[in-house]
Amino acid sequence: MRAHEAGSLHADGYAAPSWLRPPHDVNALVPSLWASSVRRRDDGALEVGGVGVDAVAAEFGTPAYVLDEVDFRSRARGFALAFDTAFRDLCGGADVYYAAKAFLCTEVARWVVDEGLFLDTCSGGELAVAMRAEVPVARIGLHGNNKSDAEIARALDLGIGRIVVDSLAEIDRVADAAAARGVRAPVLLRVTVGVEAHTHSYIATAHEDQKFGLSLSGGVAAQAVSQVLARPELELRGLHSHIGSQIFDVQGFEVAARRVLGLHADVVREHAITLPELDIGGGFGIAYTTEHDPMPVADLAAGMAEIIAKECASLGVDVPRISTEPGRAIAGPSTFTLYRVGTVKDVGLDGGASRRYVAVDGGMSDNIRTALYDADYSATLAGRASTAAPVLTRVVGKHCESGDVIVKDEFLPGDVAGGDLIAVPGTGAYCRSMASQYNHVPRPPVLAVRDGRVRVVVRRETEDDLLALDVG
């Protein structure tokens, strides 16, 4: 394919990816892409939680993130049950940490606690939401590769359950802050195990050349262990390993587990101590398109338990208490973004081909992942059914960037027109949390739907909100 200065999406001869096929029924929904309550009514419009998208758009406007509360809670509960069951006979169960960075608001933090999960935070702002939601402090962890002194102090003042230390310098910073308060800080050491996860380079986090963690190579992680043990203000609870995000199998975990458990066994023997915890990370994948095929949660948990049991037996060490971080797998599939179509245009390409562009009233300000990670999404005509033939379409936003693409390729009905509603599934994770006010476009609301009712859990921003920060 010939290179193009605007990127490969614009190269001559570009066509749909090999996995995308014209649908037999352009109105059909692929269940793996949608929250459990999403279906088409008899008139063809989508509904979620018993509420039609036409009613949602009429009352709350577009764009909007539409969150199926029952689906979210069910996924959270399913992870807690699956991992607790898989590890019960090995170490008494497992703790599941919900990723605040995927999506967090006060109401969601309460759901997380209700369903038996812990909360993984990585900033003072996320801690503030957790406190507003009255999350028990023992169920909160603090992550981050560059924690500020204020964030460390806040975590210690609150007495949260653990701090995941990410660098040698941070060890003394946490210890000094703990000493100043007369407390002992529970810490885990994040270990970089040198595993290249099969995912986008920006979300692979366990290979050597990146910003996270303490490397096994060169003895850095072993040095960190000694440094922590030399500070009585710190309680070394265990090790942490995370290989990346949007992971679909357990093969990478097997290599990572072998390496991090090797260090675990060395520490236990050389220092004659007990390391009661091990965080095996997570970052489990979800289906954004028909190309993706996530493992069932029970199978995933069982596979990881088998790996941990085998490696601990080989090393002759007891299985520590396991914790895991599913990442996007809880929030992601529970939400879709509802847009209204504005402009539809067909653009001529080289060789006589053409591409249809469907522009909606949102864009990269509410979903930056396509531009940032080259992520793939799906879409469907949401407000009605259609008998028109499917047309290969690109769904784009309203922003002043040629890279403002939401869905690179999708077959939509050929009669999509201005005023139609379009729904993009799988937007519950890293869309609202990474949203911006680019072009001074206010961010959309998050609407929780359950049992025929819609509640605003994060309200739509307004122009007054934008201007309130402008001191001029």
N, C-alpha and C positions, 0 to 999 in steps of 0.2 A: 504494500500500500504506500503510495507516495505521501511524503510528509506535507503537512499544511501548517502555515504559520499560526492558525487559530486552533490547532490540535487535530488529533486523528478523527474526531467526530465529523470533521469537515472534509476529509480526504476524498478524492475521486473514487467512485465506485463503492462507497460505504453503504452497507445494507444492514439488515437486522442481524443480531447475533445468532449463532447457530442454534442456540437452545430455544429461541423464540419462534413459535410457529403460529400461523393464522388460526384463530380459534374456530371450532365448528359452530359454536354459539357465542356470539360476541357479548351476550348478556350474562353468560355463566360466570359464577364466582369460583375461584380456586380456594377451597376451605383452609388450606394451610397458610394462606396469606392474610386471613382476616380473623378478627376477634370472634369468639364462639357464637355470639348472638346476632351477628350480621347476616342478613338474608335479603332477598328481593320480595317485595309485596306483589300481590297479584297485578298491580298496575305497573310493575317494573321498577319502582323507586326502591332504593335501599332503606332498610331500617336497622337500628341497633338498639338493643335493650328495649324493644317495643316502640321506639320512637322513629318516625320517618325523617330522612335527611331534609326533606322539603320543609318540615316543621322546624327543624334545627336552624336551617338557613334563614327562614322567615323571622324567627325570634331573636337569633343571636348573630346573624350575619356570617359572612365568609371573608377570609379563610378562618377556619377554626379547627383545633385539634379535638377530636371526638373520642373519648376514652370510655371503654366498656368496663365498668367497675367490677362486675361479676367475673369477667374474664381475667382481669388483673389479679384479683384476689385468688382465683382458682389457680393461676400459674404460680403465684407466690406460695400458696399452700402446697401445691404439687411438688415444688422443689424442696420445701422443708420436709415433707413426708418421704419423698424418694431418697434423699440423702441420709435422713435419720434412719430409715429402714436398712439401707445398704451398709451403713457403718455401725449399726447397733451392736452386732456381735463382735466387732473388731475393737471398738473403742468407746462404746456407749452411745454412739450416735454422731451427728455432725451438725455444725452451725452454718446456716446460710446467710450471707451478707448481701443485702440489696445495695446496688450501686446508685448512690445519690446522684452521681454525675449523669446517669442515664436520663432520669427525670425526677425531680423532687419538688414537692410543695407540701404544705402542712397536712393536707388531707391524705396524700399518698403516704407520708411518713406514718400517719396513724394506721393506715391499712397494713403497712409492712409489719408493724408491731402486733396488730390484731392477728395476723396470720403466722406469727411465731418466728419472724425473721429478725436478723440483726441489721444494722445500718452502717454502711461504709461511706465516710465523708472524706473530702479532700480540700476543704477550705473553711475559713471562718464563717462564710455565708451559709454553707451547708450545715455547719454546726448550729447556726442561729435558727434555721428552719427546724432542725431536730429539737432544739430546746422549746421553740414555740409549740411544737406538736407534743411536747412532754414525753419524748422517747426516753425510756430508762437509760441512764448514762452508761450502765454496765453493758448495754447492747450496742454501743457506738464505738466505731474505730475511726482513727484519723490516718489518712494516707497522704501522699504528696512528695514530690522530689525536691521541693524548695519551700518547706513550711516556714512561715514567718515566725519571729519570736512571739508575736501577739497570738498567733494560732496555737503554738505550743503551750503558751501560758494559759490560754483559754481551755484547752483540752485538759491540762493538769488541774486547773481550778475546778472544772466540772467533775473531774474524777472519772473520765471515760474509760471504757474497758480495755483499750489497747491503742498504742501508737506504733505504726509501722515505720521503722527507721529506714531511710533510703540512702544514707551516705555516712562516711566516717566522721565528717565534720558535725553532722547532726547528732551523733551519739553524745558528744560533750555538751552540745547546746541543750538537749533534752535533760541530760543529767544535771547541768548547772541550774536549769529552771526548776527541776524537782528539788534540788538541794535548797534553793532559796525559799521553797514552800514547805520544806520539811516533810515531803511525801516521797513515796517510791513509785516510779513510773513503770507500768507494765508495757514491755516493748516486744515487737517481732522485728526480725531483720529481713528485709526484702533482698532475696538472692537472685542474681542474674545467672541463669544456668546454661546459657549458650545454645538455646534451642531456637531454630528458625521456624516460626509458626507459618503455616500455609494460609496467609491472609495478606491484606494490604500492608505495605511497609510501614505506614503511619500508625497502624494499630497492632503491630507485632512488637512485643515488649520484653522478650527474654533473650534476644540475640545480643552479642557483646557491644556492638557499636550503636548505643542509644543512651538516653539520659537516665533511665531508671535503674535503681538497685545497686547491689554490691556484687561484683563479679566473682565467680568461683575461680576463674583463671587468675594466676598471679597471687593467689592466697589472700585477696582482698576481703572476701567474706569471712575467712578464718581469722583474719586480723580484727575484723569488726566484732566477732564473738569475744575475743580476748579483751578488746577495749570495753565492751559492755560489762563483762564480768569484773573488770577492774573498778567499775563505778558502783558502789553500794546503793546509790540512789535509783538504780535501774534494776528491774526484774526481767530477766530474759525469759520470755514465755515460749519462744520458738522461732521457727523460720517461715518465710513466706516466699512463694514462687508463683509468678503469673506470666504465661507465655504469650498472651495477646488476646485478641477479640475477634468475634465472628468465626469461632472454631467449630468444626463439624464432626470431629472424630476424636478418639482418645489416644491416638498414636503419639502425638507430640507430648501429651501428658505422661506417657510411659517413660520417655527419655528424661523429661524434666523431673519426674518423681524419683527416678533412679539416682539422679545427680544430687538433688536436694536432700534426699534421705541418706545418701552417702555422707554428706556434711553433717546431717543430724546425728548419725551414728558415731562419727568421729568426735563430735563435740561431747556427746554423752560419755564416751569412753575416756577421752583425754582429760576432760575437766571433772569427771566423776559427778555429773549433775543430771538432773531430769529436765528435759524439754517437753512440757506437757501438751504443746499445741503445734500444729502444722497447717498452714493455709496453702491449699493447692491451687488457688486462683480459680479461673473459670473462663469467662468471656465466651460463653456458648453461643453458637450461631442461631439465627432465625431465618425464616423464608421471606425474602423480599420479592423473589420472583420464582417461577417454576423451575429455575435452575437449581435452587437450594433445597436440600433435603435434610433437615435437622434430625438428630437421633431423638427418640422418645426419652423423656427425662429419666424414667426408671432404668432404662438400658444404659444411659450415660452414667448414672450414679453407680449402678452395679459394676460397670466396666472400670470405673475409677477405683472403686473399693477393691476389686480383684487385683488391680495394679499395685495399690498401696499394700495390701496384705502380702502379695508375693515379694515385693521389695523389702518389706520389714522382716519377713521370715528369712530371706536370703542374708540380710545384714545381722540377724540375731538381735533385733531390738523390738520393744513393744510398739504397737501402733499408737501414736499420739492422738489426742483429740483433733479431729479434722474440721477445718472450716473451708468454705468455698464461696465463690463470688460469681453468680450466673451472668452478671452484666446486663446486657440488653434483653436477655431472653424472657424476662418478666414483663417489662414495660413495653418493649417494642411491638409485639403483635397485638397488644390490647388497644391500640389507638390507630385511627386513620385521620388524615387531614382532608377536610372538605373545602373545595374551592369552587368559585364560579368562573365560567369561561367568559373571556372578553373577545379577543381577536382570534380568528382562524385564518391562516393563510397558507397557500401552497407555494413553495419556493422551488424554482427550476434548478436542477443540478446538471453537471456535465454529463454528456451522453444521452440527453433527453429525459432523464429521470427527474423526479420531483420528490420533495419531502413536505409533509404537512406539519405545520407548527400550530399547536393549540396553546394560546397564552391565557393564563389564569391570574387571579387577583392576589396571588402571593408570590413565592419564589424563593430565591436563595436566602432571603432574610428569615424565612421560617423553616427551610430545609437546606442547609449548606453542604450536606453530606455528598450529594452528587458532584458538586464542584470540588470539594475538598478531597474526597476519597475515591472519586470515579465510581461512586456507588450506583447500583442498579435498583430501580423501584418499578412497581407495577401501577396501573391505574384502571379505573372503570368509569363508564358513564353512570352517574349515581341517581339522577333525578327522574329517570324514566327508562323504559326499555326501548330498543331500536330494532328495526328489521333491515337496516342498511348493511351493506357489506363492510367487513373490517378493512381499515386503512392503516398502514404503518404511520405512526404519529409520534412526534416529539412534544412532550408537555413542558412548557417553559413558563417563566415568571414575568413579572412586570418591571424588573430592575434594569438599570442601564449598564448591563454587562452581557456580552455574547455568551459567556459561560453560565448565565442564569438558567440552568436546565434543572428540572425536577425529575422527569422521567425521560431517559434518553431514547428508549424505543418501547412502544406499546401499540398493539392493534386496538384501535377504538373505532366505533361505528363511523361510517363515512358522512353521516348527517349531523355530527357534533357541531353545534353553533353557539354563538354568543348567547349568554343567559343560562346555558346548561350547567348542571352541577357535575363536578368530577371528584372522585374520591381516590386518594392514594393511601394504600394500607402500609402497615409496618412503620409508622412514624412516631411511635411512643417513646423511643429512646434516641437521645442525642439530636432531636430536632428542636423542640421548645427549649431545651437546656443550652443549645448552641445558637439559638436565634439571636438576630441582631436587629438594629433599627436602621439598616442600610437604606439610603435614600430618604431617611426620616419616615419610614413606614412603621407604624405602631405594630407591636407583636400581637399575634392572635391569642384568643382565650383558650383555656383548656376546659372542656365541658365533660363532666362525668355523667354517664347515662346508666340508669338502673331501674328495672321494673316500671318502665313507661314514664320515668321522670328524668329531667335534665337539670343538673346543678352546675353552676359556675364554680370551679375550684381555683382557677387563676383567671382573673378578668382580662378582657381586652385592653390593651394600652390605648390611650387617647393622645391627641395632639397636645392636650394640656399636660399630660405626663412628660412628653418630649420637651416642652417649653419650660417645665418646672426645673429642669437641670441646667438651663441656659441662663447663667447669672447676668448676661449682658442686657 
